[in-house]
Amino acid sequence: MRSALIACGLALAVLAVPLAANEAVPTLNDPVAAKREVELAKQLRCLVCQNETIADSRAGLAVDLRNKLREQMAAGKTDAEIIAFMTERYGDFVLYRPPLKATTVLLWAGPFLLLAIGFLIGWRAVRARANAVRPQPLSSADRERAERLLGGEGDAR
């Protein structure tokens, strides 16, 4: 019985190792460093998820980026040096809030541009519909025909 329990415990331990190896462990030794790590991770975008920071993402690449961030911190790099390293390696897209410059102007202006295009298309559609619905006056020939079809009852004017 005892050997069966030991075998089950070892099996569970072996199965848990891959799960633990895939997670980036926070810097538990130093709470200040842990807070700094989280703040830096919130400034960097997950390149897989794209709408999450590497602090929030569970993607494999985000785990690797958090590990790289930890390595840079352990090497004594400043926040600016770490951000510069990540930007140099992955481009401005890795920044959750990229700087406004010629290469990123579309990232900043894109939503406003799409909103303006949508407004213009909507405005033109409403105008076209208003023009299409506008009733045309009946000609005298159409009025006489309508009077004949209705049996000549009443005045059609």
C-alpha positions, 0 to 999 in steps of 0.5 A: 500500500505504501509503495502505491502511494509513493508511486502515485505521489511521484507520478503527480510530481512528474506531471506537475513539472511541465506546468510549473516550468511554463509559468514565469515565476514573479520575483518573490525575493524582493517585493520592490523588484516584483512591483517594478517587474509588473509595472514594466510588463504592463508597458509591453504588448504581447506580440501573440495576443496583441490586445493584452500586456505581457503581464496579463497574457498567458501565451508562451511568447509573453512568458519568454518576454517576462523571463527576458525582462527578469534577466534584464532586471537581474543584470542591473538595467534601468527601466528605460534601458529595458524598454529600449532593449525590447523596442530595439528587438521587437520594434515599437509595436511591442510597446503597449502605448507606442510613441507618436512618430512617423512610423506609428502615426497610423496606429494613433490616427487609424481609429479616428480615420476609420470613424470619419470614413464611417461617418462619411459613408453613413451620411452619404447613405442617408442622403441617397435614401432621402433623395430616393424616397422623395415623391414625384408629382403626378403628371396629368396623364398619370392622374387621368389614368389613376382616375379611370382605374379607380372607376372615376369616383371622386375628384383625383386632384 
